[in-house]
């Protein structure tokens, strides 16, 4: 059950990261085109996405620590064992 929850967490975070990159791509096209948008709006958008990406990264690192702990405790069934960490 814990592995299923971690999988859902990673999937949700991946979706958030994909959305952040789509938004960043959109902002990066607006700046050179100068579509009349205020440059401060673009900077605000970049800052928001950077904050989101940082939070997603921290959540993924928490999940990695969780998995490492479980791996050390030998809490996995043989078919659930993750690949060794580098």
PDB file of N, CA, C and O in Angstrom:
ATOM      1  N   UNK A   1       0.828  -1.179   0.000  1.00  0.00           N
ATOM      2  CA  UNK A   1       0.000   0.000   0.000  1.00  0.00           C
ATOM      3  C   UNK A   1       0.881   1.254   0.000  1.00  0.00           C
ATOM      4  O   UNK A   1       0.596   2.216  -0.714  1.00  0.00           O
ATOM      5  N   UNK A   2       1.950   1.240   0.802  1.00  0.00           N
ATOM      6  CA  UNK A   2       2.838   2.394   0.853  1.00  0.00           C
ATOM      7  C   UNK A   2       3.474   2.655  -0.502  1.00  0.00           C
ATOM      8  O   UNK A   2       3.606   3.807  -0.917  1.00  0.00           O
ATOM      9  N   UNK A   3       3.869   1.594  -1.194  1.00  0.00           N
ATOM     10  CA  UNK A   3       4.451   1.772  -2.522  1.00  0.00           C
ATOM     11  C   UNK A   3       3.445   2.372  -3.498  1.00  0.00           C
ATOM     12  O   UNK A   3       3.813   3.180  -4.350  1.00  0.00           O
ATOM     13  N   UNK A   4       2.190   1.987  -3.378  1.00  0.00           N
ATOM     14  CA  UNK A   4       1.149   2.565  -4.240  1.00  0.00           C
ATOM     15  C   UNK A   4       0.979   4.052  -3.957  1.00  0.00           C
ATOM     16  O   UNK A   4       0.810   4.848  -4.881  1.00  0.00           O
ATOM     17  N   UNK A   5       1.024   4.426  -2.686  1.00  0.00           N
ATOM     18  CA  UNK A   5       0.924   5.843  -2.335  1.00  0.00           C
ATOM     19  C   UNK A   5       2.116   6.637  -2.870  1.00  0.00           C
ATOM     20  O   UNK A   5       1.958   7.749  -3.374  1.00  0.00           O
ATOM     21  N   UNK A   6       3.298   6.060  -2.755  1.00  0.00           N
ATOM     22  CA  UNK A   6       4.489   6.730  -3.284  1.00  0.00           C
ATOM     23  C   UNK A   6       4.403   6.863  -4.803  1.00  0.00           C
ATOM     24  O   UNK A   6       4.819   7.878  -5.363  1.00  0.00           O
ATOM     25  N   UNK A   7       3.869   5.853  -5.462  1.00  0.00           N
ATOM     26  CA  UNK A   7       3.705   5.910  -6.917  1.00  0.00           C
ATOM     27  C   UNK A   7       2.736   7.022  -7.307  1.00  0.00           C
ATOM     28  O   UNK A   7       2.986   7.761  -8.259  1.00  0.00           O
ATOM     29  N   UNK A   8       1.633   7.140  -6.574  1.00  0.00           N
ATOM     30  CA  UNK A   8       0.671   8.212  -6.837  1.00  0.00           C
ATOM     31  C   UNK A   8       1.321   9.571  -6.614  1.00  0.00           C
ATOM     32  O   UNK A   8       1.105  10.504  -7.387  1.00  0.00           O
ATOM     33  N   UNK A   9       2.119   9.679  -5.554  1.00  0.00           N
ATOM     34  CA  UNK A   9       2.806  10.936  -5.260  1.00  0.00           C
ATOM     35  C   UNK A   9       3.733  11.319  -6.410  1.00  0.00           C
ATOM     36  O   UNK A   9       3.728  12.467  -6.855  1.00  0.00           O
ATOM     37  N   UNK A  10       4.517  10.377  -6.887  1.00  0.00           N
ATOM     38  CA  UNK A  10       5.458  10.651  -7.976  1.00  0.00           C
ATOM     39  C   UNK A  10       4.705  11.023  -9.255  1.00  0.00           C
ATOM     40  O   UNK A  10       5.107  11.949  -9.959  1.00  0.00           O
ATOM     41  N   UNK A  11       3.619  10.313  -9.560  1.00  0.00           N
ATOM     42  CA  UNK A  11       2.827  10.636 -10.748  1.00  0.00           C
ATOM     43  C   UNK A  11       2.260  12.050 -10.669  1.00  0.00           C
ATOM     44  O   UNK A  11       2.296  12.793 -11.650  1.00  0.00           O
ATOM     45  N   UNK A  12       1.742  12.419  -9.509  1.00  0.00           N
ATOM     46  CA  UNK A  12       1.175  13.759  -9.317  1.00  0.00           C
ATOM     47  C   UNK A  12       2.254  14.825  -9.449  1.00  0.00           C
ATOM     48  O   UNK A  12       2.032  15.860 -10.077  1.00  0.00           O
ATOM     49  N   UNK A  13       3.416  14.579  -8.861  1.00  0.00           N
ATOM     50  CA  UNK A  13       4.516  15.532  -8.961  1.00  0.00           C
ATOM     51  C   UNK A  13       5.005  15.654 -10.397  1.00  0.00           C
ATOM     52  O   UNK A  13       5.339  16.750 -10.850  1.00  0.00           O
ATOM     53  N   UNK A  14       5.049  14.546 -11.110  1.00  0.00           N
ATOM     54  CA  UNK A  14       5.471  14.583 -12.513  1.00  0.00           C
ATOM     55  C   UNK A  14       4.496  15.418 -13.346  1.00  0.00           C
ATOM     56  O   UNK A  14       4.915  16.178 -14.219  1.00  0.00           O
ATOM     57  N   UNK A  15       3.200  15.277 -13.076  1.00  0.00           N
ATOM     58  CA  UNK A  15       2.205  16.092 -13.775  1.00  0.00           C
ATOM     59  C   UNK A  15       2.421  17.575 -13.486  1.00  0.00           C
ATOM     60  O   UNK A  15       2.337  18.405 -14.390  1.00  0.00           O
ATOM     61  N   UNK A  16       2.696  17.902 -12.239  1.00  0.00           N
ATOM     62  CA  UNK A  16       2.954  19.296 -11.867  1.00  0.00           C
ATOM     63  C   UNK A  16       4.191  19.837 -12.547  1.00  0.00           C
ATOM     64  O   UNK A  16       4.213  20.988 -12.985  1.00  0.00           O
ATOM     65  N   UNK A  17       5.226  19.012 -12.639  1.00  0.00           N
ATOM     66  CA  UNK A  17       6.464  19.423 -13.294  1.00  0.00           C
ATOM     67  C   UNK A  17       6.230  19.642 -14.790  1.00  0.00           C
ATOM     68  O   UNK A  17       6.741  20.607 -15.360  1.00  0.00           O
ATOM     69  N   UNK A  18       5.468  18.762 -15.425  1.00  0.00           N
ATOM     70  CA  UNK A  18       5.166  18.926 -16.844  1.00  0.00           C
ATOM     71  C   UNK A  18       4.416  20.230 -17.089  1.00  0.00           C
ATOM     72  O   UNK A  18       4.706  20.945 -18.048  1.00  0.00           O
ATOM     73  N   UNK A  19       3.453  20.539 -16.226  1.00  0.00           N
ATOM     74  CA  UNK A  19       2.697  21.779 -16.375  1.00  0.00           C
ATOM     75  C   UNK A  19       3.609  22.988 -16.184  1.00  0.00           C
ATOM     76  O   UNK A  19       3.480  23.980 -16.901  1.00  0.00           O
ATOM     77  N   UNK A  20       4.518  22.912 -15.234  1.00  0.00           N
ATOM     78  CA  UNK A  20       5.452  24.016 -15.006  1.00  0.00           C
ATOM     79  C   UNK A  20       6.313  24.249 -16.240  1.00  0.00           C
ATOM     80  O   UNK A  20       6.539  25.396 -16.625  1.00  0.00           O
ATOM     81  N   UNK A  21       6.797  23.181 -16.865  1.00  0.00           N
ATOM     82  CA  UNK A  21       7.624  23.341 -18.056  1.00  0.00           C
ATOM     83  C   UNK A  21       6.818  23.879 -19.235  1.00  0.00           C
ATOM     84  O   UNK A  21       7.343  24.652 -20.036  1.00  0.00           O
ATOM     85  N   UNK A  22       5.547  23.482 -19.354  1.00  0.00           N
ATOM     86  CA  UNK A  22       4.708  24.056 -20.414  1.00  0.00           C
ATOM     87  C   UNK A  22       4.530  25.558 -20.195  1.00  0.00           C
ATOM     88  O   UNK A  22       4.586  26.340 -21.144  1.00  0.00           O
ATOM     89  N   UNK A  23       4.316  25.952 -18.951  1.00  0.00           N
ATOM     90  CA  UNK A  23       4.162  27.369 -18.636  1.00  0.00           C
ATOM     91  C   UNK A  23       5.461  28.122 -18.909  1.00  0.00           C
ATOM     92  O   UNK A  23       5.439  29.215 -19.474  1.00  0.00           O
ATOM     93  N   UNK A  24       6.587  27.543 -18.513  1.00  0.00           N
ATOM     94  CA  UNK A  24       7.876  28.179 -18.781  1.00  0.00           C
ATOM     95  C   UNK A  24       8.129  28.325 -20.279  1.00  0.00           C
ATOM     96  O   UNK A  24       8.666  29.339 -20.725  1.00  0.00           O
ATOM     97  N   UNK A  25       7.749  27.333 -21.041  1.00  0.00           N
ATOM     98  CA  UNK A  25       7.910  27.401 -22.499  1.00  0.00           C
ATOM     99  C   UNK A  25       7.064  28.534 -23.073  1.00  0.00           C
ATOM    100  O   UNK A  25       7.516  29.274 -23.946  1.00  0.00           O
ATOM    101  N   UNK A  26       5.846  28.663 -22.582  1.00  0.00           N
ATOM    102  CA  UNK A  26       4.959  29.745 -23.030  1.00  0.00           C
ATOM    103  C   UNK A  26       5.567  31.113 -22.699  1.00  0.00           C
ATOM    104  O   UNK A  26       5.582  32.007 -23.545  1.00  0.00           O
ATOM    105  N   UNK A  27       6.061  31.271 -21.481  1.00  0.00           N
ATOM    106  CA  UNK A  27       6.655  32.544 -21.063  1.00  0.00           C
ATOM    107  C   UNK A  27       7.897  32.842 -21.899  1.00  0.00           C
ATOM    108  O   UNK A  27       8.124  33.987 -22.290  1.00  0.00           O
ATOM    109  N   UNK A  28       8.694  31.822 -22.170  1.00  0.00           N
ATOM    110  CA  UNK A  28       9.931  32.048 -22.928  1.00  0.00           C
ATOM    111  C   UNK A  28       9.639  32.515 -24.353  1.00  0.00           C
ATOM    112  O   UNK A  28      10.457  33.214 -24.951  1.00  0.00           O
ATOM    113  N   UNK A  29       8.483  32.137 -24.901  1.00  0.00           N
ATOM    114  CA  UNK A  29       8.112  32.623 -26.241  1.00  0.00           C
ATOM    115  C   UNK A  29       7.578  34.041 -26.188  1.00  0.00           C
ATOM    116  O   UNK A  29       7.754  34.801 -27.140  1.00  0.00           O
ATOM    117  N   UNK A  30       6.929  34.413 -25.094  1.00  0.00           N
ATOM    118  CA  UNK A  30       6.357  35.753 -24.990  1.00  0.00           C
ATOM    119  C   UNK A  30       7.417  36.833 -24.896  1.00  0.00           C
ATOM    120  O   UNK A  30       7.267  37.904 -25.485  1.00  0.00           O
ATOM    121  N   UNK A  31       8.475  36.566 -24.170  1.00  0.00           N
ATOM    122  CA  UNK A  31       9.484  37.598 -23.928  1.00  0.00           C
ATOM    123  C   UNK A  31      10.107  38.094 -25.232  1.00  0.00           C
ATOM    124  O   UNK A  31      10.114  39.304 -25.461  1.00  0.00           O
ATOM    125  N   UNK A  32      10.637  37.211 -26.112  1.00  0.00           N
ATOM    126  CA  UNK A  32      11.231  37.739 -27.347  1.00  0.00           C
ATOM    127  C   UNK A  32      10.214  38.368 -28.291  1.00  0.00           C
ATOM    128  O   UNK A  32      10.544  39.300 -29.024  1.00  0.00           O
ATOM    129  N   UNK A  33       8.968  37.865 -28.280  1.00  0.00           N
ATOM    130  CA  UNK A  33       7.951  38.392 -29.189  1.00  0.00           C
ATOM    131  C   UNK A  33       7.430  39.738 -28.734  1.00  0.00           C
ATOM    132  O   UNK A  33       6.924  40.516 -29.543  1.00  0.00           O
ATOM    133  N   UNK A  34       7.548  40.021 -27.453  1.00  0.00           N
ATOM    134  CA  UNK A  34       7.052  41.281 -26.878  1.00  0.00           C
ATOM    135  C   UNK A  34       5.616  41.555 -27.350  1.00  0.00           C
ATOM    136  O   UNK A  34       5.345  42.554 -28.015  1.00  0.00           O
ATOM    137  N   UNK A  35       4.734  40.667 -26.996  1.00  0.00           N
ATOM    138  CA  UNK A  35       3.333  40.775 -27.404  1.00  0.00           C
ATOM    139  C   UNK A  35       2.587  41.861 -26.645  1.00  0.00           C
ATOM    140  O   UNK A  35       1.367  41.786 -26.497  1.00  0.00           O
ATOM    141  N   UNK A  36       3.290  42.845 -26.175  1.00  0.00           N
ATOM    142  CA  UNK A  36       2.626  43.900 -25.419  1.00  0.00           C
ATOM    143  C   UNK A  36       2.479  43.552 -23.953  1.00  0.00           C
ATOM    144  O   UNK A  36       1.968  44.352 -23.170  1.00  0.00           O
ATOM    145  N   UNK A  37       2.931  42.343 -23.570  1.00  0.00           N
ATOM    146  CA  UNK A  37       2.858  41.963 -22.161  1.00  0.00           C
ATOM    147  C   UNK A  37       3.901  42.735 -21.374  1.00  0.00           C
ATOM    148  O   UNK A  37       4.974  43.068 -21.878  1.00  0.00           O
ATOM    149  N   UNK A  38       3.568  43.000 -20.166  1.00  0.00           N
ATOM    150  CA  UNK A  38       4.496  43.687 -19.270  1.00  0.00           C
ATOM    151  C   UNK A  38       5.636  42.726 -18.913  1.00  0.00           C
ATOM    152  O   UNK A  38       5.368  41.601 -18.490  1.00  0.00           O
ATOM    153  N   UNK A  39       6.902  43.140 -19.072  1.00  0.00           N
ATOM    154  CA  UNK A  39       8.014  42.249 -18.717  1.00  0.00           C
ATOM    155  C   UNK A  39       7.974  41.808 -17.255  1.00  0.00           C
ATOM    156  O   UNK A  39       8.454  40.726 -16.919  1.00  0.00           O
ATOM    157  N   UNK A  40       7.408  42.634 -16.394  1.00  0.00           N
ATOM    158  CA  UNK A  40       7.298  42.243 -14.987  1.00  0.00           C
ATOM    159  C   UNK A  40       6.389  41.038 -14.823  1.00  0.00           C
ATOM    160  O   UNK A  40       6.618  40.205 -13.946  1.00  0.00           O
ATOM    161  N   UNK A  41       5.356  40.934 -15.659  1.00  0.00           N
ATOM    162  CA  UNK A  41       4.475  39.763 -15.608  1.00  0.00           C
ATOM    163  C   UNK A  41       5.250  38.500 -15.966  1.00  0.00           C
ATOM    164  O   UNK A  41       5.066  37.453 -15.345  1.00  0.00           O
ATOM    165  N   UNK A  42       6.117  38.605 -16.971  1.00  0.00           N
ATOM    166  CA  UNK A  42       6.922  37.454 -17.368  1.00  0.00           C
ATOM    167  C   UNK A  42       7.870  37.059 -16.233  1.00  0.00           C
ATOM    168  O   UNK A  42       8.043  35.874 -15.947  1.00  0.00           O
ATOM    169  N   UNK A  43       8.476  38.048 -15.596  1.00  0.00           N
ATOM    170  CA  UNK A  43       9.389  37.770 -14.487  1.00  0.00           C
ATOM    171  C   UNK A  43       8.632  37.137 -13.326  1.00  0.00           C
ATOM    172  O   UNK A  43       9.119  36.193 -12.704  1.00  0.00           O
ATOM    173  N   UNK A  44       7.443  37.654 -13.035  1.00  0.00           N
ATOM    174  CA  UNK A  44       6.611  37.058 -11.976  1.00  0.00           C
ATOM    175  C   UNK A  44       6.269  35.609 -12.308  1.00  0.00           C
ATOM    176  O   UNK A  44       6.325  34.735 -11.442  1.00  0.00           O
ATOM    177  N   UNK A  45       5.913  35.359 -13.571  1.00  0.00           N
ATOM    178  CA  UNK A  45       5.590  33.996 -13.989  1.00  0.00           C
ATOM    179  C   UNK A  45       6.779  33.064 -13.856  1.00  0.00           C
ATOM    180  O   UNK A  45       6.642  31.921 -13.420  1.00  0.00           O
ATOM    181  N   UNK A  46       7.952  33.563 -14.239  1.00  0.00           N
ATOM    182  CA  UNK A  46       9.158  32.744 -14.096  1.00  0.00           C
ATOM    183  C   UNK A  46       9.440  32.430 -12.633  1.00  0.00           C
ATOM    184  O   UNK A  46       9.805  31.305 -12.293  1.00  0.00           O
ATOM    185  N   UNK A  47       9.271  33.426 -11.772  1.00  0.00           N
ATOM    186  CA  UNK A  47       9.516  33.208 -10.339  1.00  0.00           C
ATOM    187  C   UNK A  47       8.535  32.188  -9.764  1.00  0.00           C
ATOM    188  O   UNK A  47       8.922  31.339  -8.961  1.00  0.00           O
ATOM    189  N   UNK A  48       7.268  32.266 -10.170  1.00  0.00           N
ATOM    190  CA  UNK A  48       6.263  31.308  -9.684  1.00  0.00           C
ATOM    191  C   UNK A  48       6.617  29.887 -10.106  1.00  0.00           C
ATOM    192  O   UNK A  48       6.527  28.952  -9.310  1.00  0.00           O
ATOM    193  N   UNK A  49       7.023  29.734 -11.378  1.00  0.00           N
ATOM    194  CA  UNK A  49       7.346  28.398 -11.869  1.00  0.00           C
ATOM    195  C   UNK A  49       8.618  27.866 -11.216  1.00  0.00           C
ATOM    196  O   UNK A  49       8.717  26.674 -10.926  1.00  0.00           O
ATOM    197  N   UNK A  50       9.581  28.740 -10.986  1.00  0.00           N
ATOM    198  CA  UNK A  50      10.803  28.317 -10.301  1.00  0.00           C
ATOM    199  C   UNK A  50      10.479  27.829  -8.890  1.00  0.00           C
ATOM    200  O   UNK A  50      11.039  26.835  -8.426  1.00  0.00           O
ATOM    201  N   UNK A  51       9.576  28.531  -8.215  1.00  0.00           N
ATOM    202  CA  UNK A  51       9.158  28.119  -6.872  1.00  0.00           C
ATOM    203  C   UNK A  51       8.473  26.756  -6.922  1.00  0.00           C
ATOM    204  O   UNK A  51       8.743  25.889  -6.091  1.00  0.00           O
ATOM    205  N   UNK A  52       7.587  26.570  -7.899  1.00  0.00           N
ATOM    206  CA  UNK A  52       6.880  25.296  -8.044  1.00  0.00           C
ATOM    207  C   UNK A  52       7.858  24.153  -8.314  1.00  0.00           C
ATOM    208  O   UNK A  52       7.759  23.091  -7.699  1.00  0.00           O
ATOM    209  N   UNK A  53       8.793  24.368  -9.225  1.00  0.00           N
ATOM    210  CA  UNK A  53       9.762  23.328  -9.554  1.00  0.00           C
ATOM    211  C   UNK A  53      10.616  22.986  -8.329  1.00  0.00           C
ATOM    212  O   UNK A  53      10.935  21.820  -8.100  1.00  0.00           O
ATOM    213  N   UNK A  54      10.983  23.997  -7.548  1.00  0.00           N
ATOM    214  CA  UNK A  54      11.752  23.746  -6.326  1.00  0.00           C
ATOM    215  C   UNK A  54      10.977  22.908  -5.324  1.00  0.00           C
ATOM    216  O   UNK A  54      11.538  22.016  -4.688  1.00  0.00           O
ATOM    217  N   UNK A  55       9.684  23.195  -5.184  1.00  0.00           N
ATOM    218  CA  UNK A  55       8.858  22.414  -4.254  1.00  0.00           C
ATOM    219  C   UNK A  55       8.699  20.972  -4.728  1.00  0.00           C
ATOM    220  O   UNK A  55       8.746  20.041  -3.925  1.00  0.00           O
ATOM    221  N   UNK A  56       8.511  20.794  -6.027  1.00  0.00           N
ATOM    222  CA  UNK A  56       8.395  19.436  -6.573  1.00  0.00           C
ATOM    223  C   UNK A  56       9.685  18.667  -6.326  1.00  0.00           C
ATOM    224  O   UNK A  56       9.654  17.499  -5.938  1.00  0.00           O
ATOM    225  N   UNK A  57      10.811  19.322  -6.551  1.00  0.00           N
ATOM    226  CA  UNK A  57      12.110  18.662  -6.323  1.00  0.00           C
ATOM    227  C   UNK A  57      12.255  18.219  -4.866  1.00  0.00           C
ATOM    228  O   UNK A  57      12.709  17.108  -4.595  1.00  0.00           O
ATOM    229  N   UNK A  58      11.868  19.093  -3.925  1.00  0.00           N
ATOM    230  CA  UNK A  58      11.945  18.717  -2.506  1.00  0.00           C
ATOM    231  C   UNK A  58      11.051  17.519  -2.198  1.00  0.00           C
ATOM    232  O   UNK A  58      11.446  16.625  -1.450  1.00  0.00           O
ATOM    233  N   UNK A  59       9.855  17.501  -2.769  1.00  0.00           N
ATOM    234  CA  UNK A  59       8.951  16.368  -2.545  1.00  0.00           C
ATOM    235  C   UNK A  59       9.526  15.079  -3.111  1.00  0.00           C
ATOM    236  O   UNK A  59       9.406  14.018  -2.497  1.00  0.00           O
ATOM    237  N   UNK A  60      10.152  15.169  -4.285  1.00  0.00           N
ATOM    238  CA  UNK A  60      10.771  13.978  -4.868  1.00  0.00           C
ATOM    239  C   UNK A  60      11.937  13.492  -4.014  1.00  0.00           C
ATOM    240  O   UNK A  60      12.142  12.288  -3.865  1.00  0.00           O
ATOM    241  N   UNK A  61      12.698  14.427  -3.456  1.00  0.00           N
ATOM    242  CA  UNK A  61      13.803  14.035  -2.580  1.00  0.00           C
ATOM    243  C   UNK A  61      13.275  13.369  -1.319  1.00  0.00           C
ATOM    244  O   UNK A  61      13.891  12.425  -0.823  1.00  0.00           O
ATOM    245  N   UNK A  62      12.143  13.839  -0.783  1.00  0.00           N
ATOM    246  CA  UNK A  62      11.522  13.185   0.369  1.00  0.00           C
ATOM    247  C   UNK A  62      11.127  11.754   0.014  1.00  0.00           C
ATOM    248  O   UNK A  62      11.349  10.830   0.798  1.00  0.00           O
ATOM    249  N   UNK A  63      10.547  11.577  -1.157  1.00  0.00           N
ATOM    250  CA  UNK A  63      10.163  10.238  -1.596  1.00  0.00           C
ATOM    251  C   UNK A  63      11.366   9.327  -1.762  1.00  0.00           C
ATOM    252  O   UNK A  63      11.310   8.141  -1.434  1.00  0.00           O
ATOM    253  N   UNK A  64      12.443   9.881  -2.268  1.00  0.00           N
ATOM    254  CA  UNK A  64      13.664   9.090  -2.416  1.00  0.00           C
ATOM    255  C   UNK A  64      14.182   8.643  -1.050  1.00  0.00           C
ATOM    256  O   UNK A  64      14.603   7.497  -0.886  1.00  0.00           O
ATOM    257  N   UNK A  65      14.150   9.548  -0.072  1.00  0.00           N
ATOM    258  CA  UNK A  65      14.586   9.173   1.285  1.00  0.00           C
ATOM    259  C   UNK A  65      13.679   8.091   1.859  1.00  0.00           C
ATOM    260  O   UNK A  65      14.155   7.164   2.514  1.00  0.00           O
ATOM    261  N   UNK A  66      12.369   8.206   1.615  1.00  0.00           N
ATOM    262  CA  UNK A  66      11.432   7.179   2.088  1.00  0.00           C
ATOM    263  C   UNK A  66      11.787   5.815   1.504  1.00  0.00           C
ATOM    264  O   UNK A  66      11.837   4.815   2.219  1.00  0.00           O
ATOM    265  N   UNK A  67      12.031   5.789   0.196  1.00  0.00           N
ATOM    266  CA  UNK A  67      12.355   4.522  -0.459  1.00  0.00           C
ATOM    267  C   UNK A  67      13.679   3.954   0.033  1.00  0.00           C
ATOM    268  O   UNK A  67      13.800   2.744   0.224  1.00  0.00           O
ATOM    269  N   UNK A  68      14.666   4.809   0.240  1.00  0.00           N
ATOM    270  CA  UNK A  68      15.950   4.331   0.766  1.00  0.00           C
ATOM    271  C   UNK A  68      15.778   3.724   2.149  1.00  0.00           C
ATOM    272  O   UNK A  68      16.381   2.696   2.458  1.00  0.00           O
ATOM    273  N   UNK A  69      14.949   4.362   2.991  1.00  0.00           N
ATOM    274  CA  UNK A  69      14.688   3.820   4.323  1.00  0.00           C
ATOM    275  C   UNK A  69      14.035   2.443   4.218  1.00  0.00           C
ATOM    276  O   UNK A  69      14.463   1.496   4.878  1.00  0.00           O
ATOM    277  N   UNK A  70      13.002   2.337   3.388  1.00  0.00           N
ATOM    278  CA  UNK A  70      12.321   1.059   3.231  1.00  0.00           C
ATOM    279  C   UNK A  70      13.270  -0.004   2.679  1.00  0.00           C
ATOM    280  O   UNK A  70      13.222  -1.165   3.086  1.00  0.00           O
ATOM    281  N   UNK A  71      14.123   0.401   1.758  1.00  0.00           N
ATOM    282  CA  UNK A  71      15.079  -0.540   1.171  1.00  0.00           C
ATOM    283  C   UNK A  71      16.031  -1.071   2.242  1.00  0.00           C
ATOM    284  O   UNK A  71      16.324  -2.266   2.280  1.00  0.00           O
ATOM    285  N   UNK A  72      16.509  -0.189   3.101  1.00  0.00           N
ATOM    286  CA  UNK A  72      17.422  -0.618   4.168  1.00  0.00           C
ATOM    287  C   UNK A  72      16.709  -1.528   5.177  1.00  0.00           C
ATOM    288  O   UNK A  72      17.339  -2.400   5.775  1.00  0.00           O
ATOM    289  N   UNK A  73      15.411  -1.329   5.366  1.00  0.00           N
ATOM    290  CA  UNK A  73      14.658  -2.139   6.307  1.00  0.00           C
ATOM    291  C   UNK A  73      14.221  -3.478   5.703  1.00  0.00           C
ATOM    292  O   UNK A  73      13.622  -4.317   6.375  1.00  0.00           O
ATOM    293  N   UNK A  74      14.537  -3.650   4.426  1.00  0.00           N
ATOM    294  CA  UNK A  74      14.153  -4.858   3.692  1.00  0.00           C
ATOM    295  C   UNK A  74      12.641  -5.076   3.744  1.00  0.00           C
ATOM    296  O   UNK A  74      12.159  -6.182   3.989  1.00  0.00           O
ATOM    297  N   UNK A  75      11.907  -3.982   3.506  1.00  0.00           N
ATOM    298  CA  UNK A  75      10.448  -4.011   3.585  1.00  0.00           C
ATOM    299  C   UNK A  75       9.786  -4.363   2.259  1.00  0.00           C
ATOM    300  O   UNK A  75       8.559  -4.349   2.161  1.00  0.00           O
ATOM    301  N   UNK A  76      10.569  -4.675   1.249  1.00  0.00           N
ATOM    302  CA  UNK A  76      10.009  -4.972  -0.060  1.00  0.00           C
ATOM    303  C   UNK A  76       9.896  -6.470  -0.273  1.00  0.00           C
ATOM    304  O   UNK A  76      10.716  -7.245   0.219  1.00  0.00           O
ATOM    305  N   UNK A  77       8.881  -6.864  -1.004  1.00  0.00           N
ATOM    306  CA  UNK A  77       8.805  -8.243  -1.481  1.00  0.00           C
ATOM    307  C   UNK A  77       9.804  -8.383  -2.619  1.00  0.00           C
ATOM    308  O   UNK A  77      10.193  -7.377  -3.213  1.00  0.00           O
ATOM    309  N   UNK A  78      10.228  -9.594  -2.940  1.00  0.00           N
ATOM    310  CA  UNK A  78      11.248  -9.755  -3.991  1.00  0.00           C
ATOM    311  C   UNK A  78      10.898  -9.066  -5.315  1.00  0.00           C
ATOM    312  O   UNK A  78      11.782  -8.501  -5.958  1.00  0.00           O
ATOM    313  N   UNK A  79       9.639  -9.100  -5.732  1.00  0.00           N
ATOM    314  CA  UNK A  79       9.272  -8.482  -7.013  1.00  0.00           C
ATOM    315  C   UNK A  79       9.098  -6.962  -6.909  1.00  0.00           C
ATOM    316  O   UNK A  79       8.880  -6.303  -7.926  1.00  0.00           O
ATOM    317  N   UNK A  80       9.187  -6.400  -5.715  1.00  0.00           N
ATOM    318  CA  UNK A  80       9.038  -4.958  -5.509  1.00  0.00           C
ATOM    319  C   UNK A  80      10.369  -4.258  -5.296  1.00  0.00           C
ATOM    320  O   UNK A  80      10.409  -3.030  -5.206  1.00  0.00           O
ATOM    321  N   UNK A  81      11.458  -5.008  -5.213  1.00  0.00           N
ATOM    322  CA  UNK A  81      12.750  -4.396  -4.874  1.00  0.00           C
ATOM    323  C   UNK A  81      13.161  -3.415  -5.960  1.00  0.00           C
ATOM    324  O   UNK A  81      13.149  -3.736  -7.149  1.00  0.00           O
ATOM    325  N   UNK A  82      13.526  -2.207  -5.527  1.00  0.00           N
ATOM    326  CA  UNK A  82      13.958  -1.204  -6.509  1.00  0.00           C
ATOM    327  C   UNK A  82      15.365  -1.503  -7.017  1.00  0.00           C
ATOM    328  O   UNK A  82      16.092  -2.317  -6.448  1.00  0.00           O
ATOM    329  N   UNK A  83      15.721  -0.831  -8.087  1.00  0.00           N
ATOM    330  CA  UNK A  83      17.084  -0.925  -8.580  1.00  0.00           C
ATOM    331  C   UNK A  83      18.007  -0.303  -7.554  1.00  0.00           C
ATOM    332  O   UNK A  83      17.588   0.609  -6.841  1.00  0.00           O
ATOM    333  N   UNK A  84      19.223  -0.750  -7.450  1.00  0.00           N
ATOM    334  CA  UNK A  84      20.155  -0.156  -6.473  1.00  0.00           C
ATOM    335  C   UNK A  84      20.395   1.332  -6.774  1.00  0.00           C
ATOM    336  O   UNK A  84      20.454   1.749  -7.931  1.00  0.00           O
ATOM    337  N   UNK A  85      20.528   2.097  -5.718  1.00  0.00           N
ATOM    338  CA  UNK A  85      20.821   3.525  -5.868  1.00  0.00           C
ATOM    339  C   UNK A  85      22.292   3.725  -6.103  1.00  0.00           C
ATOM    340  O   UNK A  85      23.128   2.960  -5.621  1.00  0.00           O
ATOM    341  N   UNK A  86      22.596   4.755  -6.846  1.00  0.00           N
ATOM    342  CA  UNK A  86      24.009   5.097  -7.068  1.00  0.00           C
ATOM    343  C   UNK A  86      24.541   5.894  -5.931  1.00  0.00           C
ATOM    344  O   UNK A  86      25.711   6.274  -5.937  1.00  0.00           O
TER     345      UNK A  86
END
